Amino acid sequence: MSFLEQIVKNIHRLDGEELLKARKAVETQLARSIRVEGLPEEFNSDHLADLFSELGPLGGYSIKRSPTGSKYGVITLQNDQATARALQRDGMVYLGEHKLAISRFLNVTDAAKKAVPNAVQ
């Protein structure tokens, strides 16, 4: 279970200060996540980690498949400066002849989208 899924699953148990901390943690996690599109078929998560290692410490990385079958990477960076450096690459990264598009990754579960923004009135 991912960090976000854990918070969403347990958010109904939180109140007051705990709820504010949980919301802040989720917002921070979202702000530091980027999505990498256009991965070649042979690309694996180690390649993804190597490609972004110069940005700073990685909080996590994985490769997923979209409903259309194309591969994309999800990278969580451990600080905002690393995220800013990633996004300043003109939205593109080059891996040999492959051009990879990077963007903020805000595609969290529907439960997180619904629960977290509305958790604090």
N, CA, C and O atoms as CSV, one atom per row, in Angstrom:
chain,resi,resn,atom,element,x,y,z
A,1,MET,N,N,0.842,-1.179,0.000
A,1,MET,CA,C,0.000,0.000,0.000
A,1,MET,C,C,0.890,1.247,0.000
A,1,MET,O,O,1.825,1.357,0.793
A,2,SER,N,N,0.589,2.162,-0.883
A,2,SER,CA,C,1.404,3.375,-0.989
A,2,SER,C,C,1.142,4.329,0.174
A,2,SER,O,O,0.166,4.199,0.913
A,3,PHE,N,N,2.042,5.279,0.304
A,3,PHE,CA,C,1.927,6.319,1.326
A,3,PHE,C,C,0.566,7.021,1.227
A,3,PHE,O,O,-0.119,7.201,2.234
A,4,LEU,N,N,0.185,7.409,0.019
A,4,LEU,CA,C,-1.085,8.117,-0.163
A,4,LEU,C,C,-2.263,7.230,0.181
A,4,LEU,O,O,-3.212,7.679,0.823
A,5,GLU,N,N,-2.214,5.962,-0.242
A,5,GLU,CA,C,-3.316,5.050,0.035
A,5,GLU,C,C,-3.485,4.823,1.538
A,5,GLU,O,O,-4.607,4.711,2.032
A,6,GLN,N,N,-2.367,4.756,2.259
A,6,GLN,CA,C,-2.437,4.590,3.713
A,6,GLN,C,C,-3.143,5.771,4.366
A,6,GLN,O,O,-3.987,5.593,5.244
A,7,ILE,N,N,-2.792,6.970,3.932
A,7,ILE,CA,C,-3.425,8.163,4.516
A,7,ILE,C,C,-4.912,8.194,4.171
A,7,ILE,O,O,-5.747,8.463,5.034
A,8,VAL,N,N,-5.240,7.920,2.913
A,8,VAL,CA,C,-6.648,7.961,2.503
A,8,VAL,C,C,-7.459,6.916,3.268
A,8,VAL,O,O,-8.585,7.182,3.689
A,9,LYS,N,N,-6.883,5.733,3.445
A,9,LYS,CA,C,-7.582,4.661,4.145
A,9,LYS,C,C,-7.882,5.041,5.599
A,9,LYS,O,O,-8.921,4.666,6.142
A,10,ASN,N,N,-6.974,5.780,6.218
A,10,ASN,CA,C,-7.096,6.086,7.646
A,10,ASN,C,C,-7.554,7.502,7.955
A,10,ASN,O,O,-7.639,7.872,9.126
A,11,ILE,N,N,-7.850,8.303,6.937
A,11,ILE,CA,C,-8.115,9.725,7.184
A,11,ILE,C,C,-9.370,9.948,8.020
A,11,ILE,O,O,-9.460,10.945,8.737
A,12,HIS,N,N,-10.332,9.048,7.943
A,12,HIS,CA,C,-11.558,9.218,8.737
A,12,HIS,C,C,-11.295,9.097,10.240
A,12,HIS,O,O,-12.119,9.527,11.048
A,13,ARG,N,N,-10.162,8.521,10.616
A,13,ARG,CA,C,-9.808,8.370,12.030
A,13,ARG,C,C,-9.109,9.601,12.601
A,13,ARG,O,O,-8.918,9.705,13.813
A,14,LEU,N,N,-8.736,10.514,11.744
A,14,LEU,CA,C,-7.952,11.668,12.176
A,14,LEU,C,C,-8.850,12.857,12.490
A,14,LEU,O,O,-9.947,12.987,11.946
A,15,ASP,N,N,-8.361,13.727,13.381
A,15,ASP,CA,C,-9.061,14.979,13.616
A,15,ASP,C,C,-8.058,16.038,14.064
A,15,ASP,O,O,-6.937,15.720,14.462
A,16,GLY,N,N,-8.473,17.285,13.993
A,16,GLY,CA,C,-7.657,18.406,14.458
A,16,GLY,C,C,-6.257,18.438,13.865
A,16,GLY,O,O,-6.079,18.423,12.647
A,17,GLU,N,N,-5.267,18.482,14.748
A,17,GLU,CA,C,-3.858,18.608,14.365
A,17,GLU,C,C,-3.397,17.446,13.478
A,17,GLU,O,O,-2.664,17.650,12.511
A,18,GLU,N,N,-3.839,16.214,13.820
A,18,GLU,CA,C,-3.444,15.048,13.022
A,18,GLU,C,C,-3.938,15.170,11.587
A,18,GLU,O,O,-3.227,14.820,10.645
A,19,LEU,N,N,-5.145,15.661,11.429
A,19,LEU,CA,C,-5.724,15.807,10.105
A,19,LEU,C,C,-4.956,16.844,9.296
A,19,LEU,O,O,-4.707,16.640,8.108
A,20,LEU,N,N,-4.582,17.942,9.917
A,20,LEU,CA,C,-3.794,18.968,9.226
A,20,LEU,C,C,-2.433,18.423,8.800
A,20,LEU,O,O,-1.968,18.709,7.696
A,21,LYS,N,N,-1.795,17.643,9.667
A,21,LYS,CA,C,-0.499,17.045,9.338
A,21,LYS,C,C,-0.627,16.071,8.168
A,21,LYS,O,O,0.221,16.042,7.275
A,22,ALA,N,N,-1.696,15.276,8.183
A,22,ALA,CA,C,-1.905,14.314,7.096
A,22,ALA,C,C,-2.120,15.038,5.772
A,22,ALA,O,O,-1.572,14.641,4.744
A,23,ARG,N,N,-2.905,16.081,5.802
A,23,ARG,CA,C,-3.158,16.843,4.581
A,23,ARG,C,C,-1.867,17.457,4.039
A,23,ARG,O,O,-1.610,17.414,2.836
A,24,LYS,N,N,-1.059,18.028,4.931
A,24,LYS,CA,C,0.211,18.630,4.532
A,24,LYS,C,C,1.143,17.569,3.944
A,24,LYS,O,O,1.826,17.819,2.951
A,25,ALA,N,N,1.168,16.394,4.557
A,25,ALA,CA,C,2.026,15.308,4.064
A,25,ALA,C,C,1.617,14.894,2.655
A,25,ALA,O,O,2.475,14.670,1.801
A,26,VAL,N,N,0.327,14.791,2.410
A,26,VAL,CA,C,-0.145,14.411,1.076
A,26,VAL,C,C,0.178,15.498,0.063
A,26,VAL,O,O,0.631,15.201,-1.042
A,27,GLU,N,N,-0.050,16.759,0.431
A,27,GLU,CA,C,0.258,17.859,-0.492
A,27,GLU,C,C,1.746,17.884,-0.836
A,27,GLU,O,O,2.114,18.118,-1.987
A,28,THR,N,N,2.604,17.643,0.166
A,28,THR,CA,C,4.047,17.619,-0.068
A,28,THR,C,C,4.412,16.478,-1.001
A,28,THR,O,O,5.213,16.652,-1.918
A,29,GLN,N,N,3.825,15.308,-0.769
A,29,GLN,CA,C,4.101,14.144,-1.611
A,29,GLN,C,C,3.698,14.432,-3.057
A,29,GLN,O,O,4.432,14.087,-3.984
A,30,LEU,N,N,2.558,15.049,-3.253
A,30,LEU,CA,C,2.107,15.370,-4.611
A,30,LEU,C,C,3.021,16.389,-5.268
A,30,LEU,O,O,3.352,16.258,-6.447
A,31,ALA,N,N,3.432,17.401,-4.519
A,31,ALA,CA,C,4.260,18.465,-5.084
A,31,ALA,C,C,5.626,17.952,-5.512
A,31,ALA,O,O,6.241,18.521,-6.414
A,32,ARG,N,N,6.105,16.899,-4.891
A,32,ARG,CA,C,7.438,16.388,-5.200
A,32,ARG,C,C,7.417,15.207,-6.156
A,32,ARG,O,O,8.454,14.588,-6.392
A,33,SER,N,N,6.276,14.888,-6.701
A,33,SER,CA,C,6.197,13.757,-7.612
A,33,SER,C,C,6.162,14.248,-9.050
A,33,SER,O,O,5.489,15.228,-9.370
A,34,ILE,N,N,6.890,13.559,-9.904
A,34,ILE,CA,C,6.861,13.868,-11.327
A,34,ILE,C,C,6.546,12.602,-12.110
A,34,ILE,O,O,6.786,11.488,-11.643
A,35,ARG,N,N,6.019,12.788,-13.278
A,35,ARG,CA,C,5.663,11.687,-14.159
A,35,ARG,C,C,6.536,11.792,-15.396
A,35,ARG,O,O,6.720,12.880,-15.944
A,36,VAL,N,N,7.072,10.666,-15.835
A,36,VAL,CA,C,7.963,10.624,-16.990
A,36,VAL,C,C,7.286,9.800,-18.078
A,36,VAL,O,O,7.063,8.600,-17.917
A,37,GLU,N,N,6.963,10.459,-19.185
A,37,GLU,CA,C,6.266,9.790,-20.296
A,37,GLU,C,C,7.258,9.398,-21.379
A,37,GLU,O,O,8.370,9.924,-21.438
A,38,GLY,N,N,6.848,8.474,-22.231
A,38,GLY,CA,C,7.622,8.128,-23.417
A,38,GLY,C,C,8.739,7.136,-23.161
A,38,GLY,O,O,9.726,7.122,-23.897
A,39,LEU,N,N,8.611,6.303,-22.133
A,39,LEU,CA,C,9.672,5.343,-21.828
A,39,LEU,C,C,9.731,4.241,-22.885
A,39,LEU,O,O,8.698,3.702,-23.281
A,40,PRO,N,N,10.937,3.910,-23.338
A,40,PRO,CA,C,11.068,2.792,-24.264
A,40,PRO,C,C,10.672,1.478,-23.587
A,40,PRO,O,O,10.736,1.373,-22.362
A,41,GLU,N,N,10.277,0.507,-24.347
A,41,GLU,CA,C,9.783,-0.757,-23.800
A,41,GLU,C,C,10.818,-1.458,-22.918
A,41,GLU,O,O,10.460,-2.071,-21.912
A,42,GLU,N,N,12.090,-1.371,-23.286
A,42,GLU,CA,C,13.137,-2.075,-22.527
A,42,GLU,C,C,13.557,-1.339,-21.253
A,42,GLU,O,O,14.384,-1.841,-20.491
A,43,PHE,N,N,13.003,-0.176,-21.025
A,43,PHE,CA,C,13.364,0.655,-19.890
A,43,PHE,C,C,12.886,0.012,-18.592
A,43,PHE,O,O,11.753,-0.464,-18.522
A,44,ASN,N,N,13.739,-0.008,-17.559
A,44,ASN,CA,C,13.315,-0.537,-16.262
A,44,ASN,C,C,13.533,0.517,-15.169
A,44,ASN,O,O,14.055,1.600,-15.434
A,45,SER,N,N,13.132,0.187,-13.957
A,45,SER,CA,C,13.174,1.192,-12.887
A,45,SER,C,C,14.607,1.601,-12.531
A,45,SER,O,O,14.825,2.727,-12.085
A,46,ASP,N,N,15.588,0.712,-12.717
A,46,ASP,CA,C,16.982,1.102,-12.468
A,46,ASP,C,C,17.431,2.182,-13.449
A,46,ASP,O,O,18.149,3.107,-13.068
A,47,HIS,N,N,17.011,2.070,-14.710
A,47,HIS,CA,C,17.321,3.109,-15.696
A,47,HIS,C,C,16.709,4.438,-15.255
A,47,HIS,O,O,17.332,5.494,-15.366
A,48,LEU,N,N,15.503,4.364,-14.763
A,48,LEU,CA,C,14.795,5.566,-14.318
A,48,LEU,C,C,15.549,6.234,-13.168
A,48,LEU,O,O,15.729,7.452,-13.164
A,49,ALA,N,N,15.983,5.441,-12.203
A,49,ALA,CA,C,16.734,5.977,-11.059
A,49,ALA,C,C,18.047,6.603,-11.524
A,49,ALA,O,O,18.416,7.681,-11.057
A,50,ASP,N,N,18.755,5.942,-12.437
A,50,ASP,CA,C,20.028,6.471,-12.944
A,50,ASP,C,C,19.828,7.799,-13.665
A,50,ASP,O,O,20.623,8.727,-13.515
A,51,LEU,N,N,18.771,7.874,-14.440
A,51,LEU,CA,C,18.498,9.065,-15.248
A,51,LEU,C,C,18.265,10.298,-14.373
A,51,LEU,O,O,18.636,11.407,-14.756
A,52,PHE,N,N,17.663,10.111,-13.218
A,52,PHE,CA,C,17.313,11.246,-12.360
A,52,PHE,C,C,18.180,11.369,-11.112
A,52,PHE,O,O,17.918,12.223,-10.264
A,53,SER,N,N,19.197,10.541,-10.985
A,53,SER,CA,C,20.009,10.544,-9.759
A,53,SER,C,C,20.719,11.874,-9.526
A,53,SER,O,O,20.941,12.249,-8.374
A,54,GLU,N,N,21.085,12.605,-10.598
A,54,GLU,CA,C,21.807,13.865,-10.381
A,54,GLU,C,C,20.901,14.966,-9.839
A,54,GLU,O,O,21.395,16.023,-9.448
A,55,LEU,N,N,19.606,14.748,-9.805
A,55,LEU,CA,C,18.697,15.762,-9.266
A,55,LEU,C,C,18.768,15.830,-7.745
A,55,LEU,O,O,18.438,16.856,-7.149
A,56,GLY,N,N,19.190,14.760,-7.133
A,56,GLY,CA,C,19.208,14.689,-5.680
A,56,GLY,C,C,18.639,13.358,-5.241
A,56,GLY,O,O,18.329,12.511,-6.079
A,57,PRO,N,N,18.495,13.160,-3.945
A,57,PRO,CA,C,18.012,11.868,-3.449
A,57,PRO,C,C,16.579,11.591,-3.911
A,57,PRO,O,O,15.707,12.458,-3.839
A,58,LEU,N,N,16.361,10.381,-4.378
A,58,LEU,CA,C,15.035,9.986,-4.828
A,58,LEU,C,C,14.282,9.353,-3.660
A,58,LEU,O,O,14.809,8.492,-2.957
A,59,GLY,N,N,13.047,9.796,-3.469
A,59,GLY,CA,C,12.222,9.208,-2.425
A,59,GLY,C,C,11.617,7.891,-2.863
A,59,GLY,O,O,11.278,7.049,-2.032
A,60,GLY,N,N,11.483,7.714,-4.150
A,60,GLY,CA,C,10.914,6.481,-4.681
A,60,GLY,C,C,10.778,6.598,-6.180
A,60,GLY,O,O,10.743,7.701,-6.724
A,61,TYR,N,N,10.701,5.463,-6.849
A,61,TYR,CA,C,10.531,5.455,-8.295
A,61,TYR,C,C,9.941,4.121,-8.712
A,61,TYR,O,O,10.216,3.087,-8.103
A,62,SER,N,N,9.136,4.157,-9.747
A,62,SER,CA,C,8.557,2.932,-10.279
A,62,SER,C,C,8.132,3.166,-11.716
A,62,SER,O,O,8.010,4.302,-12.176
A,63,ILE,N,N,7.913,2.083,-12.399
A,63,ILE,CA,C,7.427,2.148,-13.775
A,63,ILE,C,C,6.051,1.504,-13.807
A,63,ILE,O,O,5.832,0.438,-13.231
A,64,LYS,N,N,5.133,2.167,-14.486
A,64,LYS,CA,C,3.754,1.681,-14.578
A,64,LYS,C,C,3.330,1.664,-16.043
A,64,LYS,O,O,4.041,2.164,-16.914
A,65,ARG,N,N,2.178,1.088,-16.295
A,65,ARG,CA,C,1.605,1.076,-17.645
A,65,ARG,C,C,0.283,1.825,-17.645
A,65,ARG,O,O,-0.542,1.682,-16.743
A,66,SER,N,N,0.111,2.628,-18.688
A,66,SER,CA,C,-1.158,3.336,-18.836
A,66,SER,C,C,-2.185,2.352,-19.400
A,66,SER,O,O,-1.813,1.264,-19.840
A,67,PRO,N,N,-3.461,2.716,-19.394
A,67,PRO,CA,C,-4.479,1.838,-19.976
A,67,PRO,C,C,-4.213,1.508,-21.452
A,67,PRO,O,O,-4.663,0.476,-21.950
A,68,THR,N,N,-3.484,2.387,-22.143
A,68,THR,CA,C,-3.175,2.125,-23.551
A,68,THR,C,C,-1.969,1.211,-23.724
A,68,THR,O,O,-1.641,0.818,-24.844
A,69,GLY,N,N,-1.299,0.868,-22.606
A,69,GLY,CA,C,-0.164,-0.040,-22.678
A,69,GLY,C,C,1.193,0.628,-22.712
A,69,GLY,O,O,2.213,-0.058,-22.631
A,70,SER,N,N,1.239,1.966,-22.832
A,70,SER,CA,C,2.535,2.636,-22.859
A,70,SER,C,C,3.111,2.707,-21.444
A,70,SER,O,O,2.370,2.767,-20.463
A,71,LYS,N,N,4.435,2.698,-21.357
A,71,LYS,CA,C,5.106,2.735,-20.056
A,71,LYS,C,C,5.344,4.184,-19.632
A,71,LYS,O,O,5.653,5.043,-20.458
A,72,TYR,N,N,5.196,4.437,-18.346
A,72,TYR,CA,C,5.565,5.735,-17.804
A,72,TYR,C,C,6.202,5.533,-16.436
A,72,TYR,O,O,5.953,4.529,-15.768
A,73,GLY,N,N,7.011,6.475,-16.033
A,73,GLY,CA,C,7.678,6.393,-14.748
A,73,GLY,C,C,7.091,7.375,-13.764
A,73,GLY,O,O,6.595,8.435,-14.144
A,74,VAL,N,N,7.150,7.017,-12.506
A,74,VAL,CA,C,6.731,7.897,-11.428
A,74,VAL,C,C,7.925,8.043,-10.497
A,74,VAL,O,O,8.473,7.049,-10.021
A,75,ILE,N,N,8.325,9.275,-10.241
A,75,ILE,CA,C,9.477,9.536,-9.390
A,75,ILE,C,C,9.057,10.511,-8.298
A,75,ILE,O,O,8.435,11.536,-8.574
A,76,THR,N,N,9.398,10.187,-7.073
A,76,THR,CA,C,9.183,11.109,-5.962
A,76,THR,C,C,10.550,11.588,-5.506
A,76,THR,O,O,11.419,10.784,-5.168
A,77,LEU,N,N,10.733,12.888,-5.499
A,77,LEU,CA,C,12.009,13.486,-5.098
A,77,LEU,C,C,11.908,13.934,-3.648
A,77,LEU,O,O,10.825,14.277,-3.175
A,78,GLN,N,N,13.025,13.931,-2.947
A,78,GLN,CA,C,12.977,14.187,-1.514
A,78,GLN,C,C,12.988,15.652,-1.128
A,78,GLN,O,O,12.823,15.974,0.048
A,79,ASN,N,N,13.179,16.546,-2.083
A,79,ASN,CA,C,13.093,17.962,-1.720
A,79,ASN,C,C,12.591,18.791,-2.901
A,79,ASN,O,O,12.646,18.365,-4.055
A,80,ASP,N,N,12.110,19.967,-2.583
A,80,ASP,CA,C,11.504,20.817,-3.598
A,80,ASP,C,C,12.515,21.311,-4.625
A,80,ASP,O,O,12.162,21.529,-5.783
A,81,GLN,N,N,13.778,21.490,-4.212
A,81,GLN,CA,C,14.803,21.945,-5.160
A,81,GLN,C,C,15.013,20.912,-6.258
A,81,GLN,O,O,15.168,21.269,-7.426
A,82,ALA,N,N,15.020,19.636,-5.890
A,82,ALA,CA,C,15.192,18.574,-6.888
A,82,ALA,C,C,14.018,18.560,-7.854
A,82,ALA,O,O,14.196,18.366,-9.056
A,83,THR,N,N,12.819,18.767,-7.324
A,83,THR,CA,C,11.636,18.803,-8.194
A,83,THR,C,C,11.723,19.989,-9.148
A,83,THR,O,O,11.408,19.863,-10.331
A,84,ALA,N,N,12.147,21.130,-8.639
A,84,ALA,CA,C,12.289,22.315,-9.491
A,84,ALA,C,C,13.314,22.060,-10.596
A,84,ALA,O,O,13.085,22.433,-11.747
A,85,ARG,N,N,14.448,21.423,-10.258
A,85,ARG,CA,C,15.458,21.114,-11.277
A,85,ARG,C,C,14.896,20.170,-12.338
A,85,ARG,O,O,15.171,20.325,-13.528
A,86,ALA,N,N,14.110,19.195,-11.898
A,86,ALA,CA,C,13.517,18.251,-12.857
A,86,ALA,C,C,12.598,18.974,-13.829
A,86,ALA,O,O,12.636,18.720,-15.033
A,87,LEU,N,N,11.772,19.875,-13.307
A,87,LEU,CA,C,10.798,20.561,-14.149
A,87,LEU,C,C,11.427,21.673,-14.984
A,87,LEU,O,O,10.807,22.131,-15.944
A,88,GLN,N,N,12.642,22.122,-14.649
A,88,GLN,CA,C,13.319,23.152,-15.425
A,88,GLN,C,C,14.015,22.581,-16.654
A,88,GLN,O,O,14.614,23.326,-17.430
A,89,ARG,N,N,13.941,21.296,-16.832
A,89,ARG,CA,C,14.600,20.689,-17.987
A,89,ARG,C,C,13.771,20.899,-19.256
A,89,ARG,O,O,13.814,20.086,-20.179
A,90,ASP,N,N,13.031,21.982,-19.288
A,90,ASP,CA,C,12.228,22.311,-20.452
A,90,ASP,C,C,11.157,21.255,-20.698
A,90,ASP,O,O,10.678,21.093,-21.821
A,91,GLY,N,N,10.787,20.540,-19.642
A,91,GLY,CA,C,9.761,19.518,-19.766
A,91,GLY,C,C,10.226,18.270,-20.487
A,91,GLY,O,O,9.420,17.378,-20.753
A,92,MET,N,N,11.520,18.183,-20.813
A,92,MET,CA,C,12.015,17.034,-21.579
A,92,MET,C,C,13.328,16.527,-20.996
A,92,MET,O,O,14.106,17.287,-20.418
A,93,VAL,N,N,13.552,15.250,-21.158
A,93,VAL,CA,C,14.808,14.606,-20.810
A,93,VAL,C,C,15.165,13.741,-22.003
A,93,VAL,O,O,14.283,13.160,-22.635
A,94,TYR,N,N,16.442,13.648,-22.316
A,94,TYR,CA,C,16.850,12.821,-23.449
A,94,TYR,C,C,17.593,11.591,-22.961
A,94,TYR,O,O,18.492,11.689,-22.126
A,95,LEU,N,N,17.221,10.450,-23.477
A,95,LEU,CA,C,17.877,9.190,-23.177
A,95,LEU,C,C,18.260,8.590,-24.528
A,95,LEU,O,O,17.438,7.955,-25.189
A,96,GLY,N,N,19.517,8.797,-24.933
A,96,GLY,CA,C,19.900,8.385,-26.276
A,96,GLY,C,C,19.039,9.123,-27.280
A,96,GLY,O,O,18.956,10.350,-27.246
A,97,GLU,N,N,18.398,8.385,-28.174
A,97,GLU,CA,C,17.528,9.026,-29.164
A,97,GLU,C,C,16.110,9.219,-28.642
A,97,GLU,O,O,15.275,9.817,-29.322
A,98,HIS,N,N,15.834,8.723,-27.451
A,98,HIS,CA,C,14.485,8.838,-26.903
A,98,HIS,C,C,14.308,10.175,-26.197
A,98,HIS,O,O,15.165,10.602,-25.423
A,99,LYS,N,N,13.204,10.817,-26.468
A,99,LYS,CA,C,12.855,12.058,-25.794
A,99,LYS,C,C,11.756,11.723,-24.791
A,99,LYS,O,O,10.693,11.235,-25.174
A,100,LEU,N,N,12.006,11.981,-23.526
A,100,LEU,CA,C,11.049,11.662,-22.474
A,100,LEU,C,C,10.434,12.946,-21.937
A,100,LEU,O,O,11.153,13.881,-21.585
A,101,ALA,N,N,9.136,12.994,-21.876
A,101,ALA,CA,C,8.453,14.176,-21.341
A,101,ALA,C,C,8.267,14.006,-19.840
A,101,ALA,O,O,7.865,12.938,-19.379
A,102,ILE,N,N,8.556,15.052,-19.079
A,102,ILE,CA,C,8.317,14.979,-17.639
A,102,ILE,C,C,7.320,16.054,-17.226
A,102,ILE,O,O,7.281,17.143,-17.800
A,103,SER,N,N,6.525,15.727,-16.228
A,103,SER,CA,C,5.523,16.674,-15.757
A,103,SER,C,C,5.210,16.366,-14.302
A,103,SER,O,O,5.598,15.323,-13.776
A,104,ARG,N,N,4.512,17.278,-13.666
A,104,ARG,CA,C,4.041,17.009,-12.315
A,104,ARG,C,C,3.124,15.802,-12.381
A,104,ARG,O,O,2.352,15.642,-13.326
A,105,PHE,N,N,3.217,14.968,-11.382
A,105,PHE,CA,C,2.372,13.777,-11.330
A,105,PHE,C,C,1.284,13.997,-10.296
A,105,PHE,O,O,1.538,13.947,-9.092
A,106,LEU,N,N,0.085,14.237,-10.767
A,106,LEU,CA,C,-1.025,14.511,-9.849
A,106,LEU,C,C,-2.136,13.476,-9.999
A,106,LEU,O,O,-3.264,13.691,-9.556
A,107,ASN,N,N,-1.801,12.353,-10.630
A,107,ASN,CA,C,-2.796,11.330,-10.889
A,107,ASN,C,C,-2.880,10.362,-9.716
A,107,ASN,O,O,-2.523,9.191,-9.846
A,108,VAL,N,N,-3.345,10.842,-8.584
A,108,VAL,CA,C,-3.488,9.997,-7.410
A,108,VAL,C,C,-4.846,9.306,-7.453
A,108,VAL,O,O,-5.668,9.596,-8.322
A,109,THR,N,N,-5.074,8.409,-6.531
A,109,THR,CA,C,-6.328,7.667,-6.531
A,109,THR,C,C,-7.521,8.608,-6.382
A,109,THR,O,O,-7.402,9.700,-5.826
A,110,ASP,N,N,-8.669,8.166,-6.886
A,110,ASP,CA,C,-9.882,8.976,-6.755
A,110,ASP,C,C,-10.192,9.243,-5.286
A,110,ASP,O,O,-10.677,10.315,-4.926
A,111,ALA,N,N,-9.910,8.264,-4.457
A,111,ALA,CA,C,-10.183,8.447,-3.022
A,111,ALA,C,C,-9.348,9.582,-2.456
A,111,ALA,O,O,-9.844,10.381,-1.662
A,112,ALA,N,N,-8.085,9.662,-2.857
A,112,ALA,CA,C,-7.231,10.741,-2.352
A,112,ALA,C,C,-7.718,12.085,-2.858
A,112,ALA,O,O,-7.734,13.063,-2.112
A,113,LYS,N,N,-8.115,12.140,-4.113
A,113,LYS,CA,C,-8.613,13.396,-4.678
A,113,LYS,C,C,-9.842,13.878,-3.918
A,113,LYS,O,O,-10.005,15.074,-3.672
A,114,LYS,N,N,-10.705,12.935,-3.549
A,114,LYS,CA,C,-11.945,13.308,-2.870
A,114,LYS,C,C,-11.721,13.581,-1.383
A,114,LYS,O,O,-12.230,14.562,-0.841
A,115,ALA,N,N,-10.962,12.714,-0.737
A,115,ALA,CA,C,-10.848,12.803,0.723
A,115,ALA,C,C,-9.961,13.943,1.188
A,115,ALA,O,O,-10.330,14.675,2.106
A,116,VAL,N,N,-8.811,14.104,0.579
A,116,VAL,CA,C,-7.848,15.041,1.138
A,116,VAL,C,C,-8.234,16.502,0.953
A,116,VAL,O,O,-8.194,17.249,1.931
A,117,PRO,N,N,-8.608,16.959,-0.254
A,117,PRO,CA,C,-8.943,18.381,-0.379
A,117,PRO,C,C,-10.140,18.782,0.486
A,117,PRO,O,O,-10.237,19.935,0.907
A,118,ASN,N,N,-11.039,17.854,0.752
A,118,ASN,CA,C,-12.234,18.182,1.516
A,118,ASN,C,C,-12.130,17.795,2.988
A,118,ASN,O,O,-13.096,17.940,3.737
A,119,ALA,N,N,-10.972,17.308,3.402
A,119,ALA,CA,C,-10.835,16.817,4.769
A,119,ALA,C,C,-10.900,17.939,5.799
A,119,ALA,O,O,-11.397,17.744,6.908
A,120,VAL,N,N,-10.400,19.107,5.429
A,120,VAL,CA,C,-10.447,20.250,6.337
A,120,VAL,C,C,-11.373,21.289,5.730
A,120,VAL,O,O,-11.115,21.812,4.646
A,121,GLN,N,N,-12.450,21.580,6.438
A,121,GLN,CA,C,-13.443,22.525,5.898
A,121,GLN,C,C,-13.007,23.951,6.136
A,121,GLN,O,O,-13.712,24.885,5.752
